[in-house]
């Protein structure tokens, strides 16, 4: 279910312009610069945690079986 929701969120984001990380005051003076993600960054953010959790799950399952045999 989580993967489906991530996919839906990325589809919504894909249709939008990602704003630049610069903010200006009314006079045009640069006041703030923030780091932003590009499209690839959002895709990595969405799926890297899932991938890492899957690896942790496999390791946990392996160690669980090992501990039960001792």
N, CA, C and O atoms as a Maestro MAE file, in Angstrom:
{
 s_m_m2io_version
 :::
 2.0.0
}

f_m_ct {
 s_m_title
 :::
 protein
 m_atom[280] {
  # First column is atom index #
  i_m_mmod_type
  r_m_x_coord
  r_m_y_coord
  r_m_z_coord
  i_m_residue_number
  s_m_chain_name
  s_m_pdb_residue_name
  s_m_pdb_atom_name
  i_m_atomic_number
  :::
  1 25 0.823 -1.181 0.000 1 A "UNK " " N  " 7
  2 3 0.000 0.000 0.000 1 A "UNK " " CA " 6
  3 2 0.882 1.265 0.000 1 A "UNK " " C  " 6
  4 15 0.563 2.255 -0.658 1 A "UNK " " O  " 8
  5 25 1.980 1.211 0.741 2 A "UNK " " N  " 7
  6 3 2.874 2.367 0.807 2 A "UNK " " CA " 6
  7 2 3.503 2.650 -0.554 2 A "UNK " " C  " 6
  8 15 3.636 3.809 -0.948 2 A "UNK " " O  " 8
  9 25 3.887 1.604 -1.269 3 A "UNK " " N  " 7
  10 3 4.477 1.795 -2.592 3 A "UNK " " CA " 6
  11 2 3.485 2.435 -3.550 3 A "UNK " " C  " 6
  12 15 3.850 3.298 -4.348 3 A "UNK " " O  " 8
  13 25 2.246 2.014 -3.469 4 A "UNK " " N  " 7
  14 3 1.212 2.595 -4.329 4 A "UNK " " CA " 6
  15 2 1.033 4.083 -4.022 4 A "UNK " " C  " 6
  16 15 0.886 4.894 -4.936 4 A "UNK " " O  " 8
  17 25 1.045 4.436 -2.750 5 A "UNK " " N  " 7
  18 3 0.889 5.845 -2.359 5 A "UNK " " CA " 6
  19 2 2.086 6.682 -2.815 5 A "UNK " " C  " 6
  20 15 1.917 7.810 -3.277 5 A "UNK " " O  " 8
  21 25 3.286 6.134 -2.685 6 A "UNK " " N  " 7
  22 3 4.463 6.846 -3.175 6 A "UNK " " CA " 6
  23 2 4.367 7.083 -4.673 6 A "UNK " " C  " 6
  24 15 4.676 8.171 -5.158 6 A "UNK " " O  " 8
  25 25 3.941 6.071 -5.396 7 A "UNK " " N  " 7
  26 3 3.773 6.204 -6.849 7 A "UNK " " CA " 6
  27 2 2.755 7.295 -7.164 7 A "UNK " " C  " 6
  28 15 2.993 8.127 -8.040 7 A "UNK " " O  " 8
  29 25 1.631 7.300 -6.464 8 A "UNK " " N  " 7
  30 3 0.607 8.327 -6.686 8 A "UNK " " CA " 6
  31 2 1.147 9.729 -6.408 8 A "UNK " " C  " 6
  32 15 0.872 10.662 -7.163 8 A "UNK " " O  " 8
  33 25 1.907 9.877 -5.336 9 A "UNK " " N  " 7
  34 3 2.481 11.183 -4.997 9 A "UNK " " CA " 6
  35 2 3.472 11.641 -6.059 9 A "UNK " " C  " 6
  36 15 3.494 12.817 -6.420 9 A "UNK " " O  " 8
  37 25 4.281 10.733 -6.555 10 A "UNK " " N  " 7
  38 3 5.243 11.098 -7.594 10 A "UNK " " CA " 6
  39 2 4.536 11.479 -8.899 10 A "UNK " " C  " 6
  40 15 4.995 12.369 -9.615 10 A "UNK " " O  " 8
  41 25 3.431 10.813 -9.205 11 A "UNK " " N  " 7
  42 3 2.670 11.181 -10.402 11 A "UNK " " CA " 6
  43 2 2.124 12.597 -10.297 11 A "UNK " " C  " 6
  44 15 2.114 13.337 -11.280 11 A "UNK " " O  " 8
  45 25 1.674 12.973 -9.111 12 A "UNK " " N  " 7
  46 3 1.186 14.337 -8.892 12 A "UNK " " CA " 6
  47 2 2.336 15.330 -9.032 12 A "UNK " " C  " 6
  48 15 2.197 16.367 -9.680 12 A "UNK " " O  " 8
  49 25 3.462 15.004 -8.422 13 A "UNK " " N  " 7
  50 3 4.627 15.880 -8.463 13 A "UNK " " CA " 6
  51 2 5.181 16.016 -9.883 13 A "UNK " " C  " 6
  52 15 5.692 17.074 -10.249 13 A "UNK " " O  " 8
  53 25 5.086 14.970 -10.670 14 A "UNK " " N  " 7
  54 3 5.639 14.979 -12.034 14 A "UNK " " CA " 6
  55 2 5.000 16.058 -12.900 14 A "UNK " " C  " 6
  56 15 5.638 16.571 -13.819 14 A "UNK " " O  " 8
  57 25 3.764 16.402 -12.621 15 A "UNK " " N  " 7
  58 3 3.069 17.408 -13.413 15 A "UNK " " CA " 6
  59 2 3.293 18.835 -12.951 15 A "UNK " " C  " 6
  60 15 2.710 19.764 -13.511 15 A "UNK " " O  " 8
  61 25 4.113 19.023 -11.956 16 A "UNK " " N  " 7
  62 3 4.333 20.361 -11.393 16 A "UNK " " CA " 6
  63 2 5.747 20.848 -11.669 16 A "UNK " " C  " 6
  64 15 6.678 20.058 -11.824 16 A "UNK " " O  " 8
  65 25 5.885 22.163 -11.725 17 A "UNK " " N  " 7
  66 3 7.207 22.763 -11.816 17 A "UNK " " CA " 6
  67 2 7.825 22.787 -10.428 17 A "UNK " " C  " 6
  68 15 7.172 23.167 -9.457 17 A "UNK " " O  " 8
  69 25 9.067 22.385 -10.339 18 A "UNK " " N  " 7
  70 3 9.774 22.441 -9.066 18 A "UNK " " CA " 6
  71 2 10.390 23.838 -8.966 18 A "UNK " " C  " 6
  72 15 11.235 24.204 -9.784 18 A "UNK " " O  " 8
  73 25 9.971 24.615 -7.972 19 A "UNK " " N  " 7
  74 3 10.453 25.997 -7.883 19 A "UNK " " CA " 6
  75 2 11.940 26.052 -7.534 19 A "UNK " " C  " 6
  76 15 12.470 25.147 -6.889 19 A "UNK " " O  " 8
  77 25 12.596 27.110 -7.961 20 A "UNK " " N  " 7
  78 3 14.011 27.259 -7.605 20 A "UNK " " CA " 6
  79 2 14.150 27.513 -6.103 20 A "UNK " " C  " 6
  80 15 13.192 27.917 -5.444 20 A "UNK " " O  " 8
  81 25 15.310 27.281 -5.586 21 A "UNK " " N  " 7
  82 3 15.555 27.443 -4.160 21 A "UNK " " CA " 6
  83 2 15.986 28.841 -3.764 21 A "UNK " " C  " 6
  84 15 16.677 29.016 -2.760 21 A "UNK " " O  " 8
  85 25 15.589 29.835 -4.535 22 A "UNK " " N  " 7
  86 3 15.970 31.216 -4.229 22 A "UNK " " CA " 6
  87 2 14.719 32.055 -3.956 22 A "UNK " " C  " 6
  88 15 13.724 31.954 -4.673 22 A "UNK " " O  " 8
  89 25 14.782 32.869 -2.927 23 A "UNK " " N  " 7
  90 3 13.671 33.755 -2.579 23 A "UNK " " CA " 6
  91 2 14.175 35.191 -2.583 23 A "UNK " " C  " 6
  92 15 15.246 35.494 -2.057 23 A "UNK " " O  " 8
  93 25 13.384 36.064 -3.186 24 A "UNK " " N  " 7
  94 3 13.750 37.472 -3.326 24 A "UNK " " CA " 6
  95 2 12.725 38.342 -2.601 24 A "UNK " " C  " 6
  96 15 11.564 37.960 -2.461 24 A "UNK " " O  " 8
  97 25 13.164 39.507 -2.144 25 A "UNK " " N  " 7
  98 3 12.230 40.444 -1.536 25 A "UNK " " CA " 6
  99 2 11.548 41.262 -2.633 25 A "UNK " " C  " 6
  100 15 11.806 41.059 -3.819 25 A "UNK " " O  " 8
  101 25 10.678 42.186 -2.228 26 A "UNK " " N  " 7
  102 3 9.912 42.992 -3.190 26 A "UNK " " CA " 6
  103 2 10.806 43.833 -4.101 26 A "UNK " " C  " 6
  104 15 10.408 44.166 -5.217 26 A "UNK " " O  " 8
  105 25 12.003 44.178 -3.640 27 A "UNK " " N  " 7
  106 3 12.929 44.973 -4.436 27 A "UNK " " CA " 6
  107 2 13.826 44.137 -5.345 27 A "UNK " " C  " 6
  108 15 14.677 44.685 -6.046 27 A "UNK " " O  " 8
  109 25 13.646 42.826 -5.339 28 A "UNK " " N  " 7
  110 3 14.447 41.956 -6.183 28 A "UNK " " CA " 6
  111 2 15.761 41.500 -5.566 28 A "UNK " " C  " 6
  112 15 16.571 40.861 -6.237 28 A "UNK " " O  " 8
  113 25 15.981 41.826 -4.286 29 A "UNK " " N  " 7
  114 3 17.203 41.425 -3.590 29 A "UNK " " CA " 6
  115 2 17.081 39.969 -3.131 29 A "UNK " " C  " 6
  116 15 16.088 39.590 -2.511 29 A "UNK " " O  " 8
  117 25 18.091 39.162 -3.437 30 A "UNK " " N  " 7
  118 3 18.111 37.770 -2.984 30 A "UNK " " CA " 6
  119 2 18.191 37.747 -1.464 30 A "UNK " " C  " 6
  120 15 19.097 38.343 -0.882 30 A "UNK " " O  " 8
  121 25 17.261 37.072 -0.824 31 A "UNK " " N  " 7
  122 3 17.205 37.028 0.639 31 A "UNK " " CA " 6
  123 2 17.439 35.639 1.214 31 A "UNK " " C  " 6
  124 15 17.874 35.508 2.358 31 A "UNK " " O  " 8
  125 25 17.156 34.607 0.438 32 A "UNK " " N  " 7
  126 3 17.253 33.253 0.980 32 A "UNK " " CA " 6
  127 2 17.569 32.282 -0.143 32 A "UNK " " C  " 6
  128 15 16.980 32.344 -1.223 32 A "UNK " " O  " 8
  129 25 18.498 31.392 0.123 33 A "UNK " " N  " 7
  130 3 18.795 30.295 -0.789 33 A "UNK " " CA " 6
  131 2 18.664 28.996 0.000 33 A "UNK " " C  " 6
  132 15 19.298 28.826 1.041 33 A "UNK " " O  " 8
  133 25 17.852 28.101 -0.494 34 A "UNK " " N  " 7
  134 3 17.659 26.810 0.164 34 A "UNK " " CA " 6
  135 2 17.964 25.691 -0.818 34 A "UNK " " C  " 6
  136 15 17.779 25.840 -2.026 34 A "UNK " " O  " 8
  137 25 18.428 24.584 -0.293 35 A "UNK " " N  " 7
  138 3 18.678 23.417 -1.127 35 A "UNK " " CA " 6
  139 2 17.346 22.781 -1.492 35 A "UNK " " C  " 6
  140 15 16.467 22.633 -0.643 35 A "UNK " " O  " 8
  141 25 17.204 22.418 -2.724 36 A "UNK " " N  " 7
  142 3 15.976 21.753 -3.174 36 A "UNK " " CA " 6
  143 2 16.350 20.469 -3.892 36 A "UNK " " C  " 6
  144 15 17.488 20.289 -4.326 36 A "UNK " " O  " 8
  145 25 15.390 19.593 -4.008 37 A "UNK " " N  " 7
  146 3 15.579 18.355 -4.754 37 A "UNK " " CA " 6
  147 2 15.147 18.555 -6.193 37 A "UNK " " C  " 6
  148 15 14.182 19.269 -6.469 37 A "UNK " " O  " 8
  149 25 15.863 17.924 -7.104 38 A "UNK " " N  " 7
  150 3 15.390 17.867 -8.482 38 A "UNK " " CA " 6
  151 2 14.514 16.612 -8.608 38 A "UNK " " C  " 6
  152 15 14.292 15.908 -7.623 38 A "UNK " " O  " 8
  153 25 14.026 16.339 -9.807 39 A "UNK " " N  " 7
  154 3 13.125 15.192 -9.996 39 A "UNK " " CA " 6
  155 2 13.786 13.892 -9.542 39 A "UNK " " C  " 6
  156 15 13.165 13.105 -8.828 39 A "UNK " " O  " 8
  157 25 15.032 13.658 -9.944 40 A "UNK " " N  " 7
  158 3 15.727 12.426 -9.547 40 A "UNK " " CA " 6
  159 2 15.864 12.337 -8.027 40 A "UNK " " C  " 6
  160 15 15.787 11.248 -7.457 40 A "UNK " " O  " 8
  161 25 16.063 13.457 -7.385 41 A "UNK " " N  " 7
  162 3 16.160 13.471 -5.928 41 A "UNK " " CA " 6
  163 2 14.867 13.029 -5.263 41 A "UNK " " C  " 6
  164 15 14.895 12.292 -4.277 41 A "UNK " " O  " 8
  165 25 13.729 13.476 -5.795 42 A "UNK " " N  " 7
  166 3 12.443 13.051 -5.236 42 A "UNK " " CA " 6
  167 2 12.214 11.561 -5.431 42 A "UNK " " C  " 6
  168 15 11.706 10.885 -4.537 42 A "UNK " " O  " 8
  169 25 12.586 11.051 -6.593 43 A "UNK " " N  " 7
  170 3 12.408 9.617 -6.849 43 A "UNK " " CA " 6
  171 2 13.298 8.807 -5.904 43 A "UNK " " C  " 6
  172 15 12.847 7.818 -5.325 43 A "UNK " " O  " 8
  173 25 14.555 9.219 -5.745 44 A "UNK " " N  " 7
  174 3 15.442 8.526 -4.798 44 A "UNK " " CA " 6
  175 2 14.895 8.596 -3.378 44 A "UNK " " C  " 6
  176 15 14.886 7.594 -2.664 44 A "UNK " " O  " 8
  177 25 14.445 9.763 -2.974 45 A "UNK " " N  " 7
  178 3 13.893 9.932 -1.633 45 A "UNK " " CA " 6
  179 2 12.714 8.987 -1.404 45 A "UNK " " C  " 6
  180 15 12.582 8.390 -0.336 45 A "UNK " " O  " 8
  181 25 11.876 8.862 -2.404 46 A "UNK " " N  " 7
  182 3 10.681 8.022 -2.268 46 A "UNK " " CA " 6
  183 2 11.025 6.543 -2.110 46 A "UNK " " C  " 6
  184 15 10.384 5.842 -1.328 46 A "UNK " " O  " 8
  185 25 12.020 6.067 -2.838 47 A "UNK " " N  " 7
  186 3 12.233 4.626 -2.890 47 A "UNK " " CA " 6
  187 2 13.466 4.116 -2.169 47 A "UNK " " C  " 6
  188 15 13.541 2.919 -1.891 47 A "UNK " " O  " 8
  189 25 14.426 4.952 -1.856 48 A "UNK " " N  " 7
  190 3 15.618 4.472 -1.152 48 A "UNK " " CA " 6
  191 2 15.287 3.915 0.225 48 A "UNK " " C  " 6
  192 15 15.822 2.878 0.618 48 A "UNK " " O  " 8
  193 25 14.419 4.586 0.956 49 A "UNK " " N  " 7
  194 3 14.060 4.095 2.292 49 A "UNK " " CA " 6
  195 2 13.361 2.741 2.216 49 A "UNK " " C  " 6
  196 15 13.591 1.874 3.059 49 A "UNK " " O  " 8
  197 25 12.512 2.560 1.211 50 A "UNK " " N  " 7
  198 3 11.831 1.274 1.027 50 A "UNK " " CA " 6
  199 2 12.860 0.188 0.724 50 A "UNK " " C  " 6
  200 15 12.802 -0.910 1.279 50 A "UNK " " O  " 8
  201 25 13.803 0.509 -0.163 51 A "UNK " " N  " 7
  202 3 14.845 -0.457 -0.522 51 A "UNK " " CA " 6
  203 2 15.683 -0.822 0.700 51 A "UNK " " C  " 6
  204 15 15.974 -1.996 0.927 51 A "UNK " " O  " 8
  205 25 16.069 0.181 1.485 52 A "UNK " " N  " 7
  206 3 16.878 -0.071 2.683 52 A "UNK " " CA " 6
  207 2 16.097 -0.877 3.721 52 A "UNK " " C  " 6
  208 15 16.657 -1.747 4.388 52 A "UNK " " O  " 8
  209 25 14.814 -0.585 3.852 53 A "UNK " " N  " 7
  210 3 13.988 -1.340 4.795 53 A "UNK " " CA " 6
  211 2 13.879 -2.800 4.362 53 A "UNK " " C  " 6
  212 15 13.865 -3.700 5.202 53 A "UNK " " O  " 8
  213 25 13.802 -3.031 3.066 54 A "UNK " " N  " 7
  214 3 13.750 -4.402 2.560 54 A "UNK " " CA " 6
  215 2 15.023 -5.157 2.868 54 A "UNK " " C  " 6
  216 15 14.976 -6.332 3.232 54 A "UNK " " O  " 8
  217 25 16.167 -4.497 2.728 55 A "UNK " " N  " 7
  218 3 17.435 -5.139 3.053 55 A "UNK " " CA " 6
  219 2 17.509 -5.441 4.542 55 A "UNK " " C  " 6
  220 15 17.986 -6.503 4.941 55 A "UNK " " O  " 8
  221 25 17.037 -4.511 5.362 56 A "UNK " " N  " 7
  222 3 17.056 -4.732 6.804 56 A "UNK " " CA " 6
  223 2 16.138 -5.891 7.179 56 A "UNK " " C  " 6
  224 15 16.458 -6.694 8.055 56 A "UNK " " O  " 8
  225 25 14.994 -5.965 6.501 57 A "UNK " " N  " 7
  226 3 14.065 -7.063 6.770 57 A "UNK " " CA " 6
  227 2 14.669 -8.417 6.458 57 A "UNK " " C  " 6
  228 15 14.483 -9.372 7.211 57 A "UNK " " O  " 8
  229 25 15.398 -8.505 5.338 58 A "UNK " " N  " 7
  230 3 16.042 -9.770 4.978 58 A "UNK " " CA " 6
  231 2 17.116 -10.131 6.000 58 A "UNK " " C  " 6
  232 15 17.241 -11.292 6.390 58 A "UNK " " O  " 8
  233 25 17.886 -9.140 6.433 59 A "UNK " " N  " 7
  234 3 18.926 -9.404 7.436 59 A "UNK " " CA " 6
  235 2 18.306 -9.857 8.757 59 A "UNK " " C  " 6
  236 15 18.790 -10.784 9.406 59 A "UNK " " O  " 8
  237 25 17.226 -9.179 9.134 60 A "UNK " " N  " 7
  238 3 16.549 -9.544 10.380 60 A "UNK " " CA " 6
  239 2 16.000 -10.957 10.307 60 A "UNK " " C  " 6
  240 15 16.135 -11.726 11.259 60 A "UNK " " O  " 8
  241 25 15.392 -11.302 9.207 61 A "UNK " " N  " 7
  242 3 14.849 -12.644 9.041 61 A "UNK " " CA " 6
  243 2 15.965 -13.677 9.113 61 A "UNK " " C  " 6
  244 15 15.788 -14.736 9.715 61 A "UNK " " O  " 8
  245 25 17.106 -13.385 8.510 62 A "UNK " " N  " 7
  246 3 18.237 -14.327 8.559 62 A "UNK " " CA " 6
  247 2 18.799 -14.478 9.952 62 A "UNK " " C  " 6
  248 15 19.113 -15.590 10.376 62 A "UNK " " O  " 8
  249 25 18.929 -13.382 10.671 63 A "UNK " " N  " 7
  250 3 19.493 -13.463 12.009 63 A "UNK " " CA " 6
  251 2 18.509 -14.097 12.986 63 A "UNK " " C  " 6
  252 15 18.918 -14.761 13.938 63 A "UNK " " O  " 8
  253 25 17.222 -13.895 12.753 64 A "UNK " " N  " 7
  254 3 16.203 -14.488 13.596 64 A "UNK " " CA " 6
  255 2 16.286 -16.004 13.536 64 A "UNK " " C  " 6
  256 15 16.251 -16.678 14.566 64 A "UNK " " O  " 8
  257 25 16.396 -16.535 12.329 65 A "UNK " " N  " 7
  258 3 16.517 -17.980 12.169 65 A "UNK " " CA " 6
  259 2 17.787 -18.507 12.789 65 A "UNK " " C  " 6
  260 15 17.787 -19.584 13.385 65 A "UNK " " O  " 8
  261 25 18.872 -17.767 12.659 66 A "UNK " " N  " 7
  262 3 20.146 -18.175 13.234 66 A "UNK " " CA " 6
  263 2 20.061 -18.218 14.748 66 A "UNK " " C  " 6
  264 15 20.573 -19.149 15.370 66 A "UNK " " O  " 8
  265 25 19.428 -17.233 15.346 67 A "UNK " " N  " 7
  266 3 19.324 -17.201 16.812 67 A "UNK " " CA " 6
  267 2 18.442 -18.313 17.342 67 A "UNK " " C  " 6
  268 15 18.687 -18.817 18.438 67 A "UNK " " O  " 8
  269 25 17.432 -18.705 16.601 68 A "UNK " " N  " 7
  270 3 16.538 -19.769 17.060 68 A "UNK " " CA " 6
  271 2 17.207 -21.122 17.049 68 A "UNK " " C  " 6
  272 15 16.768 -22.026 17.760 68 A "UNK " " O  " 8
  273 25 18.257 -21.290 16.265 69 A "UNK " " N  " 7
  274 3 18.933 -22.599 16.196 69 A "UNK " " CA " 6
  275 2 19.982 -22.764 17.271 69 A "UNK " " C  " 6
  276 15 20.563 -23.844 17.379 69 A "UNK " " O  " 8
  277 25 20.247 -21.776 18.052 70 A "UNK " " N  " 7
  278 3 21.287 -21.861 19.098 70 A "UNK " " CA " 6
  279 2 20.719 -22.257 20.419 70 A "UNK " " C  " 6
  280 15 21.457 -22.373 21.398 70 A "UNK " " O  " 8
  :::
 }
 m_bond[279] {
  # First column is bond index #
  i_m_from
  i_m_to
  i_m_order
  :::
  1 1 2 1
  2 2 3 1
  3 3 4 2
  4 3 5 1
  5 5 6 1
  6 6 7 1
  7 7 8 2
  8 7 9 1
  9 9 10 1
  10 10 11 1
  11 11 12 2
  12 11 13 1
  13 13 14 1
  14 14 15 1
  15 15 16 2
  16 15 17 1
  17 17 18 1
  18 18 19 1
  19 19 20 2
  20 19 21 1
  21 21 22 1
  22 22 23 1
  23 23 24 2
  24 23 25 1
  25 25 26 1
  26 26 27 1
  27 27 28 2
  28 27 29 1
  29 29 30 1
  30 30 31 1
  31 31 32 2
  32 31 33 1
  33 33 34 1
  34 34 35 1
  35 35 36 2
  36 35 37 1
  37 37 38 1
  38 38 39 1
  39 39 40 2
  40 39 41 1
  41 41 42 1
  42 42 43 1
  43 43 44 2
  44 43 45 1
  45 45 46 1
  46 46 47 1
  47 47 48 2
  48 47 49 1
  49 49 50 1
  50 50 51 1
  51 51 52 2
  52 51 53 1
  53 53 54 1
  54 54 55 1
  55 55 56 2
  56 55 57 1
  57 57 58 1
  58 58 59 1
  59 59 60 2
  60 59 61 1
  61 61 62 1
  62 62 63 1
  63 63 64 2
  64 63 65 1
  65 65 66 1
  66 66 67 1
  67 67 68 2
  68 67 69 1
  69 69 70 1
  70 70 71 1
  71 71 72 2
  72 71 73 1
  73 73 74 1
  74 74 75 1
  75 75 76 2
  76 75 77 1
  77 77 78 1
  78 78 79 1
  79 79 80 2
  80 79 81 1
  81 81 82 1
  82 82 83 1
  83 83 84 2
  84 83 85 1
  85 85 86 1
  86 86 87 1
  87 87 88 2
  88 87 89 1
  89 89 90 1
  90 90 91 1
  91 91 92 2
  92 91 93 1
  93 93 94 1
  94 94 95 1
  95 95 96 2
  96 95 97 1
  97 97 98 1
  98 98 99 1
  99 99 100 2
  100 99 101 1
  101 101 102 1
  102 102 103 1
  103 103 104 2
  104 103 105 1
  105 105 106 1
  106 106 107 1
  107 107 108 2
  108 107 109 1
  109 109 110 1
  110 110 111 1
  111 111 112 2
  112 111 113 1
  113 113 114 1
  114 114 115 1
  115 115 116 2
  116 115 117 1
  117 117 118 1
  118 118 119 1
  119 119 120 2
  120 119 121 1
  121 121 122 1
  122 122 123 1
  123 123 124 2
  124 123 125 1
  125 125 126 1
  126 126 127 1
  127 127 128 2
  128 127 129 1
  129 129 130 1
  130 130 131 1
  131 131 132 2
  132 131 133 1
  133 133 134 1
  134 134 135 1
  135 135 136 2
  136 135 137 1
  137 137 138 1
  138 138 139 1
  139 139 140 2
  140 139 141 1
  141 141 142 1
  142 142 143 1
  143 143 144 2
  144 143 145 1
  145 145 146 1
  146 146 147 1
  147 147 148 2
  148 147 149 1
  149 149 150 1
  150 150 151 1
  151 151 152 2
  152 151 153 1
  153 153 154 1
  154 154 155 1
  155 155 156 2
  156 155 157 1
  157 157 158 1
  158 158 159 1
  159 159 160 2
  160 159 161 1
  161 161 162 1
  162 162 163 1
  163 163 164 2
  164 163 165 1
  165 165 166 1
  166 166 167 1
  167 167 168 2
  168 167 169 1
  169 169 170 1
  170 170 171 1
  171 171 172 2
  172 171 173 1
  173 173 174 1
  174 174 175 1
  175 175 176 2
  176 175 177 1
  177 177 178 1
  178 178 179 1
  179 179 180 2
  180 179 181 1
  181 181 182 1
  182 182 183 1
  183 183 184 2
  184 183 185 1
  185 185 186 1
  186 186 187 1
  187 187 188 2
  188 187 189 1
  189 189 190 1
  190 190 191 1
  191 191 192 2
  192 191 193 1
  193 193 194 1
  194 194 195 1
  195 195 196 2
  196 195 197 1
  197 197 198 1
  198 198 199 1
  199 199 200 2
  200 199 201 1
  201 201 202 1
  202 202 203 1
  203 203 204 2
  204 203 205 1
  205 205 206 1
  206 206 207 1
  207 207 208 2
  208 207 209 1
  209 209 210 1
  210 210 211 1
  211 211 212 2
  212 211 213 1
  213 213 214 1
  214 214 215 1
  215 215 216 2
  216 215 217 1
  217 217 218 1
  218 218 219 1
  219 219 220 2
  220 219 221 1
  221 221 222 1
  222 222 223 1
  223 223 224 2
  224 223 225 1
  225 225 226 1
  226 226 227 1
  227 227 228 2
  228 227 229 1
  229 229 230 1
  230 230 231 1
  231 231 232 2
  232 231 233 1
  233 233 234 1
  234 234 235 1
  235 235 236 2
  236 235 237 1
  237 237 238 1
  238 238 239 1
  239 239 240 2
  240 239 241 1
  241 241 242 1
  242 242 243 1
  243 243 244 2
  244 243 245 1
  245 245 246 1
  246 246 247 1
  247 247 248 2
  248 247 249 1
  249 249 250 1
  250 250 251 1
  251 251 252 2
  252 251 253 1
  253 253 254 1
  254 254 255 1
  255 255 256 2
  256 255 257 1
  257 257 258 1
  258 258 259 1
  259 259 260 2
  260 259 261 1
  261 261 262 1
  262 262 263 1
  263 263 264 2
  264 263 265 1
  265 265 266 1
  266 266 267 1
  267 267 268 2
  268 267 269 1
  269 269 270 1
  270 270 271 1
  271 271 272 2
  272 271 273 1
  273 273 274 1
  274 274 275 1
  275 275 276 2
  276 275 277 1
  277 277 278 1
  278 278 279 1
  279 279 280 2
  :::
 }
}
